[in-house]
């Protein structure tokens, strides 16, 4: 019991706490949970004639299926329809091989008819491979608190892993997702997502997150994809941080549609044939402290009426050392803003950009704040043809406190700043430009 003095001193706090507890109880009472694993059991798959028989031996209250080392060929999907279950192998020596050639997944997890969702499914420590005609490696529908860890998912004819409206707290950690003919990890309608410390290689795209929110994607390595690296659509309140995304045939990262309140921070985007970060029609996005290096197309491209963007503290570069060792396919690229408004571009460093360091194109670019950037030796790809900064159709904007340098002989930069089109009500001041100090 609390001391009598506590109740006298904090009556309002006590009432608020009671109200919060009552609201929490009311919210949880409306959700159907599993009963809590009463009567759960451990099933040793070695004692059954098939893995499906071992899965079916689980009691309704759940448990664990332990799959020993071995090669297990699956002509039909392994089906799991119980909650509070862990499927655990013995590492890569537990090898599930999908031999189905009719587009079926290796593992299908979904609630039985009449049940809204399953809760708490974990898959760990095994390898799942497919064939060019198979479906996904793992397909989960309406599974809350699903966790995949230390799972290898390879060589499927469709996506590697599909989490389809696994709404509450899906987690994919420390997995290897490679060589799938679709998307490595396809997140559809998920919420409060963690994707951490995985390796993605040579899928078509590495990851899609569509119609979701609160994605935390951290510490992943994304390499050698045949399409794009990461595609995020209609997803808000998310973080993409501390990832290495390189050598994609398409773009490294795409945000498109109703994306807002997302932070793209402390990633390296390297050596892709497409763009580094592509922002299409998005709002209130922060892109900060990233490194953009050796990209063939614009390092950052905002278009489709993208607005309210903060682009700060990034490095844009190509190979910075001996010019004789630079490859023609290793350019450095800058920022392209196309038909945007309310954008801050500040504190970035641009080194040896192939064309312009900052290019504003299209119509009706409004309220841009371009301040405190450092630009060195632009227009490397076409000497004498491009300005360091080219602004078209810009109004009510500021270009201030920037340093632009071309210290080469002969210089490659056409000029430091170029304005074209309908430009009005702008402030250009306190820049250090070649031949002039404003």
C-alpha positions in Angstrom: 0.0 0.0 0.0 1.3 3.5 -0.8 2.0 5.8 2.2 -0.9 8.0 3.2 1.2 11.1 2.4 1.6 9.9 -1.3 -2.1 9.8 -1.9 -2.6 13.2 -0.3 0.2 14.9 -2.3 -0.6 13.4 -5.7 -4.4 13.0 -6.1 -4.4 14.2 -9.7 -1.5 11.9 -10.7 -3.3 9.0 -9.1 -6.5 9.7 -11.0 -4.6 10.1 -14.3 -2.8 6.8 -13.7 -6.0 5.0 -13.0 -7.5 6.5 -16.1 -4.6 5.3 -18.2 -4.7 1.8 -16.7 -8.4 1.6 -17.4 -7.9 2.7 -21.0 -5.1 0.2 -21.5 -7.3 -2.6 -20.0 -10.1 -1.6 -22.3 -7.9 -1.6 -25.4 -6.3 -5.0 -24.6 -9.7 -6.6 -23.7 -10.8 -6.0 -27.3 -8.0 -8.0 -28.8 -8.1 -11.8 -29.2 -4.8 -13.2 -27.7 -3.5 -16.7 -27.6 -4.2 -18.2 -24.2 -0.5 -18.0 -23.1 1.0 -21.3 -24.2 -0.6 -23.4 -21.4 0.0 -27.0 -22.3 2.5 -26.1 -25.0 4.9 -28.9 -26.0 8.2 -29.6 -27.7 7.9 -31.7 -30.8 11.0 -33.5 -32.1 10.6 -33.7 -35.9 13.0 -36.7 -36.0 10.2 -38.9 -34.6 7.7 -38.2 -37.5 7.4 -39.4 -41.0 7.2 -35.8 -42.4 7.7 -32.3 -41.2 4.1 -31.6 -41.8 3.2 -34.4 -39.4 5.5 -32.8 -36.8 3.8 -29.4 -37.3 0.4 -31.0 -36.9 1.4 -32.7 -33.7 1.7 -29.3 -31.9 -1.1 -28.8 -29.4 -3.5 -25.9 -30.0 -1.6 -24.0 -27.3 1.6 -24.0 -29.3 5.1 -25.1 -28.5 8.4 -25.8 -30.4 9.2 -28.0 -33.4 12.9 -29.0 -33.3 14.1 -29.9 -36.8 17.4 -31.8 -36.8 20.1 -31.5 -39.5 19.2 -33.0 -42.8 17.7 -32.3 -46.3 13.9 -32.1 -46.3 12.3 -31.9 -49.7 8.9 -30.2 -49.8 6.5 -30.9 -52.7 3.8 -29.0 -50.9 4.0 -26.1 -48.4 4.6 -26.7 -44.8 1.5 -25.2 -43.2 1.4 -23.7 -39.7 -1.9 -22.5 -38.3 -1.2 -22.3 -34.5 0.2 -19.5 -32.4 2.8 -19.4 -29.7 5.1 -21.5 -31.8 8.8 -21.6 -32.4 10.3 -23.5 -35.4 14.0 -24.1 -34.8 16.5 -25.9 -36.9 20.2 -26.7 -36.4 21.5 -23.9 -38.5 22.2 -24.2 -42.2 22.5 -28.0 -41.9 18.7 -28.0 -41.5 17.9 -27.5 -45.2 14.3 -27.2 -46.4 14.1 -27.6 -50.2 11.0 -26.4 -52.0 10.6 -28.7 -55.0 7.1 -27.4 -55.9 7.0 -26.0 -59.4 3.4 -24.5 -59.2 4.3 -21.3 -57.4 3.6 -22.5 -53.8 5.7 -21.3 -50.9 8.0 -23.6 -48.9 6.4 -22.5 -45.6 2.9 -21.0 -45.2 1.8 -19.5 -41.9 -1.8 -18.2 -41.6 -4.6 -18.4 -39.1 -7.3 -21.1 -39.5 -10.7 -20.1 -40.9 -12.6 -18.0 -38.5 -9.6 -16.7 -36.6 -8.5 -13.1 -37.2 -4.8 -13.5 -36.6 -2.1 -15.7 -35.1 0.2 -14.4 -32.4 3.9 -15.1 -31.6 5.5 -17.2 -34.3 9.3 -17.6 -34.5 11.4 -19.3 -37.1 15.1 -19.6 -36.5 18.3 -21.4 -37.4 17.5 -23.1 -40.8 17.9 -22.8 -44.5 15.1 -22.6 -47.0 15.8 -22.9 -50.8 13.6 -23.0 -53.8 13.7 -23.3 -57.6 12.8 -21.0 -60.6 9.2 -22.2 -60.5 8.6 -22.2 -56.8 6.7 -19.5 -54.9 8.1 -17.5 -51.9 10.3 -19.1 -49.3 8.3 -18.1 -46.3 4.8 -16.6 -46.6 3.0 -15.4 -43.5 -0.4 -13.8 -43.4 -2.1 -12.1 -40.4 0.6 -13.2 -37.9 1.3 -10.7 -35.1 4.7 -10.6 -33.4 6.4 -12.8 -36.0 10.1 -13.2 -35.7 12.6 -14.5 -38.3 16.2 -14.9 -37.1 19.3 -16.7 -38.4 17.3 -17.9 -41.4 18.7 -18.3 -44.9 16.2 -17.8 -47.7 17.6 -18.4 -51.2 16.9 -19.1 -54.9 13.1 -18.9 -54.9 11.1 -18.2 -58.1 9.2 -15.4 -56.3 9.9 -13.3 -53.2 12.1 -14.6 -50.5 9.9 -13.7 -47.5 6.4 -12.2 -47.6 4.9 -10.7 -44.5 1.3 -10.0 -45.6 -0.5 -7.8 -43.1 1.5 -9.2 -40.2 0.4 -6.1 -38.4 1.8 -6.1 -34.9 5.6 -6.0 -34.5 7.1 -8.1 -37.3 10.9 -8.6 -36.9 13.5 -9.9 -39.3 16.9 -10.0 -37.8 20.3 -11.6 -38.8 18.9 -13.4 -41.8 20.5 -14.1 -45.2 18.1 -13.4 -48.1 19.7 -14.0 -51.5 19.2 -14.9 -55.1 15.4 -14.8 -55.1 13.5 -14.0 -58.4 11.3 -11.4 -56.7 11.8 -9.1 -53.7 14.0 -10.4 -50.9 11.7 -9.2 -48.1 8.2 -8.0 -49.0 6.4 -6.2 -46.2 2.7 -5.5 -47.0 0.5 -3.6 -44.5 2.8 -4.1 -41.5 3.3 -1.9 -38.5 6.1 -1.3 -36.0 8.6 -3.2 -38.1 12.2 -4.1 -37.3 14.6 -5.2 -40.1 18.1 -5.3 -38.6 21.5 -6.8 -39.3 20.4 -8.8 -42.4 22.3 -9.4 -45.6 20.5 -9.1 -48.9 22.2 -10.1 -52.2 21.1 -10.5 -55.8 17.4 -10.5 -55.4 15.5 -8.4 -57.9 14.8 -5.8 -55.2 16.0 -6.2 -51.6 13.1 -4.9 -49.6 9.6 -3.5 -50.2 7.6 -1.8 -47.5 4.1 -0.9 -48.8 1.1 0.6 -46.9 2.8 0.3 -43.5 4.3 2.5 -40.9 7.0 2.7 -38.3 9.7 0.7 -40.2 13.0 0.6 -38.5 15.6 -0.6 -41.0 19.1 -0.6 -39.5 22.5 -2.1 -40.0 21.7 -4.2 -43.1 24.0 -4.9 -46.0 22.2 -4.7 -49.4 24.4 -5.7 -52.4 24.3 -6.5 -56.1 20.5 -6.3 -56.7 19.1 -6.7 -60.2 16.5 -4.0 -59.6 16.3 -1.5 -56.8 17.7 -1.8 -53.3 14.9 -0.6 -51.0 11.4 0.6 -52.0 9.1 2.3 -49.5 5.6 3.3 -50.5 2.8 4.9 -48.5 4.7 4.4 -45.2 5.2 7.0 -42.5 7.2 7.5 -39.4 10.1 5.3 -40.4 13.9 5.2 -40.1 16.4 3.9 -42.6 19.7 4.2 -40.9 23.2 2.7 -40.8 22.7 0.5 -43.9 25.2 -0.2 -46.8 23.3 -0.2 -50.1 25.5 -0.7 -53.1 25.8 -1.9 -56.7 22.1 -2.1 -57.5 21.1 -2.0 -61.2 18.3 0.3 -60.3 18.0 2.9 -57.5 19.4 2.4 -54.0 16.4 3.7 -52.1 13.0 4.9 -53.3 10.4 6.6 -51.2 7.1 7.2 -53.1 3.5 8.2 -52.5 2.1 9.0 -49.0 5.4 8.8 -47.2 6.0 11.4 -44.5 7.9 11.8 -41.3 10.6 9.4 -42.4 14.4 9.8 -41.7 17.1 8.6 -44.0 20.3 8.9 -42.0 23.9 7.6 -41.8 23.7 5.2 -44.8 26.2 4.6 -47.6 24.7 4.6 -51.1 27.4 3.4 -53.4 28.1 2.4 -57.0 24.5 1.9 -58.2 23.5 2.4 -61.9 20.4 4.2 -60.8 19.8 7.0 -58.4 20.9 7.0 -54.7 17.8 8.3 -53.0 14.6 8.9 -55.1 11.8 10.9 -53.5 8.6 10.9 -55.4 5.7 13.0 -54.1 6.7 12.6 -50.4 6.5 15.1 -47.6 8.5 15.9 -44.4 11.5 13.7 -45.1 14.9 14.1 -43.5 18.0 13.0 -45.4 21.1 13.5 -43.3 24.6 12.3 -42.7 24.6 9.9 -45.6 27.5 9.2 -48.0 26.7 9.1 -51.7 29.6 7.8 -53.8 30.2 6.4 -57.3 26.5 6.8 -58.5 25.7 6.9 -62.2 22.5 9.0 -61.8 21.6 11.8 -59.5 22.6 11.0 -55.9 19.4 12.5 -54.6 16.4 13.2 -56.8 13.2 14.8 -55.5 10.3 15.1 -57.9 6.5 14.7 -58.2 5.7 17.7 -56.0 7.9 16.5 -53.1 7.9 19.0 -50.3 9.1 19.9 -46.8 12.4 18.1 -47.2 15.5 18.6 -45.1 18.8 17.5 -46.9 21.7 18.2 -44.6 25.2 17.0 -43.6 25.6 14.6 -46.5 28.7 13.8 -48.6 28.5 13.5 -52.4 31.7 12.3 -54.1 33.5 10.1 -56.5 36.9 8.3 -56.1 38.9 11.2 -54.4 42.5 10.1 -54.9 44.6 9.5 -58.0 42.6 10.6 -61.1 44.4 7.9 -63.2 42.6 5.2 -61.1 39.1 6.6 -61.6 36.8 4.5 -63.7 34.5 6.1 -66.2 31.6 4.2 -64.6 32.4 5.7 -61.2 31.1 9.3 -61.4 30.1 11.4 -58.5 26.6 12.9 -58.7 24.8 15.6 -56.9 21.2 16.7 -56.0 18.4 17.3 -58.5 15.2 19.0 -57.2 12.4 19.1 -59.7 9.1 20.9 -59.0 9.6 21.1 -55.3 8.8 23.5 -52.4 9.9 24.2 -48.9 13.3 22.4 -49.1 16.4 23.0 -47.0 19.7 21.9 -48.5 22.5 22.8 -46.0 25.9 21.7 -44.8 26.5 19.2 -47.6 29.9 18.6 -49.3 30.1 17.9 -53.0 33.4 16.7 -54.5 34.0 16.3 -58.3 30.4 16.0 -59.3 29.9 14.7 -62.8 27.5 17.6 -63.7 26.0 20.2 -61.3 26.4 19.7 -57.6 22.9 21.1 -57.1 20.4 21.4 -59.9 16.9 22.8 -59.6 14.7 22.0 -62.6 11.1 21.9 -63.6 8.4 24.4 -62.8 7.4 26.3 -59.7 10.2 25.6 -57.3 9.4 27.6 -54.2 10.9 28.5 -50.8 14.2 26.7 -51.1 17.0 27.4 -48.6 20.4 26.5 -50.0 22.9 27.4 -47.4 26.3 26.5 -46.1 27.3 23.9 -48.7 30.8 23.2 -49.9 31.3 22.5 -53.6 34.6 21.5 -55.2 35.4 21.0 -58.9 32.0 20.2 -60.5 31.2 19.3 -64.1 33.8 16.5 -64.3 31.8 14.6 -66.9 31.4 17.5 -69.3 34.1 20.2 -68.7 32.9 23.7 -69.3 29.2 22.8 -69.8 27.7 22.8 -66.3 27.5 25.3 -63.4 28.2 24.3 -59.9 24.6 25.3 -59.0 21.9 25.7 -61.6 18.5 27.1 -60.4 15.5 27.2 -62.8 12.1 28.7 -62.0 13.0 29.4 -58.4 11.0 31.9 -56.3 11.1 33.2 -52.7 14.4 31.3 -52.0 17.8 31.8 -50.4 21.2 31.0 -51.7 23.7 32.0 -49.0 26.9 31.2 -47.2 28.0 28.6 -49.8 31.6 28.0 -50.9 32.2 27.0 -54.5 35.7 26.2 -55.7 37.3 25.1 -59.0 41.0 24.8 -58.4 41.8 22.8 -61.5 43.9 23.9 -64.5 42.0 24.2 -66.7 38.8 24.5 -64.7 35.8 22.2 -65.5 33.1 24.5 -64.1 31.1 26.6 -66.5 30.2 29.1 -63.7 29.5 29.0 -60.0 25.8 29.9 -60.1 23.3 30.0 -63.0 19.7 31.2 -62.8 17.2 30.5 -65.6 13.5 30.7 -66.2 11.1 32.6 -64.0 13.1 33.5 -60.9 11.8 36.2 -58.5 12.0 37.4 -54.9 15.2 35.5 -54.1 18.2 36.3 -51.9 21.7 35.6 -53.0 24.3 36.7 -50.5 27.5 36.0 -48.5 28.7 33.2 -50.8 32.3 32.6 -51.7 32.5 32.0 -55.4 35.4 31.8 -57.9 36.4 35.4 -58.7 33.8 37.0 -56.3 32.8 37.3 -52.7 29.1 38.2 -52.3 
